[in-house]
């Protein structure tokens, strides 16, 4: 049995018979860059690290009020801030402007205060 490999000629590749259909090209298709992931888990990593280390943090709310304490737990919508000498708070994340580590070094802008 004699089998023949079908291979198009170079002219057939350069001059397709149907010019109106451009969806099937003879060359390889360019690879599209994949879309970025919906969830990077960076926020989860941050909260877990602060909880495990029991890092004292300052939570600044959107109205400018600052709260001091440690993060006891978190979920998708809120965090629980444990405070000494004051009631613990459940704070919705939508009202948090930013969070930073509490302490003299953090408030002074670094070790040297610069």
N, C-alpha and C positions, 0 to 999 in steps of 0.2 A: 504494500500500500504506500503510495507516494503522497505525502501531505505537503501542501504549499502554504507558507506563511503569507497572510495577506498584509501588506504594508502599503499605505498610500504613497504615491509619488510626491516629489517635492512640489511640483506644479499644482497638484490637487490641494496641498496644504496652503500654498500661497494664494490660490484663487478658488475660494469655496464656490460651489455651484449655486447655493442659495445665499445671496448677499443681504436679503431682507432680515434674515434671522441671525442676530448677533449674540444670542444667548449661549450658543454652543461654539466656543472658540477652540482652536486646535491646540493652543499652548496651555501650559499649566495656569490655573487660577491663582491670583495673588492671595496670600493668607491674610485674613483680617485679624487685627489685634483683638483679643477677647475683651469683653466688657469688664470693668472693675467689679469686684465682688460687692454685693449689697451690704454685707456686714464684715468689718475688719476685726472686730473683737478687741480693739485697742481700749475702748472705754471699759469693757469688762476686766481686762488685764489691770487697768489703773485702779479700779475700785477694789479688786481682790488684793492687790499689793498693799493698798492703804489699810484694808481691814486686817490682813495678816500681821502687818507690822504695828498695828494700833497707832498709826501716825496721827499726831494732833494736827488738825486742819482748820483753816478759816474758810467758811463758806460765805461769799458775798452774794446777796440777793439782788434782783433787778432793781429794787427800790433803794439800794445802797446800804441796807442793814447788813452787819457782819455778825456771824455766829461762830463760836469756837467749840470744838469738841472732836470726837473721833467717830469715824463711820463704822457702825455696827453691822449693817447690812444694806443691800441695795436691790432694786429690781429695775424693770424697764422704765418705770415712770417716776420713781422716788428713791430717796435715801433716808436712812434712820441715823440721825446725829445724836450720839450719846454725849451728854455734858455732865461735868461734875459740879454739884451745887446748884444745878438748874434742871428743870424737866427735860427729858429727852424729846427730840422733835422728829417728826416725819415731814420731810421737805420734798415737794414736787420738783423734779428736775427742770421743768419749764420756767420756774421762778429763780433758778440759780444763774447768776451772771458768770461767776467763776469760782474756782476752788484752788487754794494753795496751802502749802505746809505751814503750820503755825510754828513760831519760834523767833528768837532774836535774829538769827542769820537770815531767815526768809524775809522778815520785815525790813531789815537793813539793806537788802539788795545784794547779799553775799557775805562772805566771811569778813571782808575788810570794810564793809559798809559802803561799797562803791557800786 
